[in-house]
Amino acid sequence: MAAINCPGWYVPVVLGYIAAFGLLTICLRLGMAISVAYGAWGAGGVTTTAVVSAVLFNETLTWLMCFGILLMIAGIVLVETGSQKAHRPKKARHPR
């Protein structure tokens, strides 16, 4: 637990937050739907935190946690697919 309270972690954490907000801003400016961008941003943070804490602090990363990460990825893909489908122009029907 002592490594978490170390001031040496402040700079990488602040830089990580700046990068995360910057990338979110870029995605939104490029036209990504906010539902997809925010979902990916949040899930990316959860996933990165779980993996980095397992590597750096020897915290447990269980199969159930990995399954949860896969579910987040699947959810983002489904939201993106639905978002694209909602923005497609509808085909005009021609009377016969």
C-alpha distance (Angstrom), angle and dihedral (degrees) to the residues before:
residue distance angle dihedral
M1 . . .
A2 3.81 . .
A3 3.82 92.0 .
I4 3.81 91.0 61.1
N5 3.82 92.9 57.1
C6 3.81 92.8 48.8
P7 3.83 112.3 118.7
G8 3.82 87.9 -141.5
W9 3.82 87.7 78.7
Y10 3.82 93.8 58.4
V11 3.81 95.9 81.4
P12 3.83 97.0 49.3
V13 3.81 90.9 45.3
V14 3.81 93.2 50.5
L15 3.81 91.0 45.9
G16 3.80 89.2 49.4
Y17 3.80 91.5 53.1
I18 3.80 91.7 47.7
A19 3.81 90.6 49.6
A20 3.82 92.1 47.0
F21 3.80 94.0 51.1
G22 3.81 90.9 42.9
L23 3.80 92.9 52.3
L24 3.81 91.3 45.7
T25 3.81 89.2 52.8
I26 3.80 92.0 49.5
C27 3.82 92.0 49.9
L28 3.80 91.8 50.4
R29 3.82 92.3 47.4
L30 3.81 90.0 51.3
G31 3.79 88.8 58.1
M32 3.79 104.0 -99.9
A33 3.79 112.0 154.7
I34 3.79 111.4 -102.5
S35 3.82 91.3 -127.9
V36 3.79 90.8 58.4
A37 3.81 96.1 39.3
Y38 3.80 94.7 48.9
G39 3.81 92.5 43.2
A40 3.80 92.1 51.3
W41 3.80 90.8 43.8
G42 3.80 93.1 52.2
A43 3.79 95.4 42.1
G44 3.79 90.5 46.3
G45 3.79 89.9 54.6
V46 3.80 93.1 49.5
T47 3.80 92.3 46.3
T48 3.80 94.6 45.9
T49 3.80 91.7 47.9
A50 3.82 92.5 50.1
V51 3.80 94.5 47.9
V52 3.81 96.8 41.5
S53 3.81 92.3 47.2
A54 3.80 89.5 51.5
V55 3.81 91.9 50.3
L56 3.81 100.4 39.6
F57 3.80 102.6 31.1
N58 3.82 101.5 26.8
E59 3.80 91.8 -119.8
T60 3.78 115.6 163.5
L61 3.79 118.4 -94.7
T62 3.81 104.9 -167.9
W63 3.78 129.5 -165.2
L64 3.78 88.2 -110.3
M65 3.81 90.2 56.3
C66 3.82 90.1 48.8
F67 3.81 88.8 50.5
G68 3.80 88.9 52.3
I69 3.81 89.9 52.6
L70 3.80 89.5 51.5
L71 3.80 89.8 50.0
M72 3.81 90.0 52.8
I73 3.80 90.4 51.4
A74 3.82 90.7 48.4
G75 3.80 90.3 48.9
I76 3.80 92.4 52.2
V77 3.80 90.9 49.0
L78 3.81 90.5 50.6
V79 3.82 92.9 48.2
E80 3.82 90.5 48.2
T81 3.80 91.5 48.8
G82 3.80 91.0 49.3
S83 3.79 91.0 46.5
Q84 3.81 92.3 53.2
K85 3.79 91.5 46.7
A86 3.81 91.5 51.6
H87 3.82 92.2 52.9
R88 3.81 97.5 48.3
P89 3.79 114.3 108.4
K90 3.76 112.3 -110.3
K91 3.77 116.1 -115.7
A92 3.77 114.9 -111.0
R93 3.78 115.0 -117.6
H94 3.74 116.4 -129.6
P95 3.80 116.6 -147.4
R96 3.77 114.0 -126.2
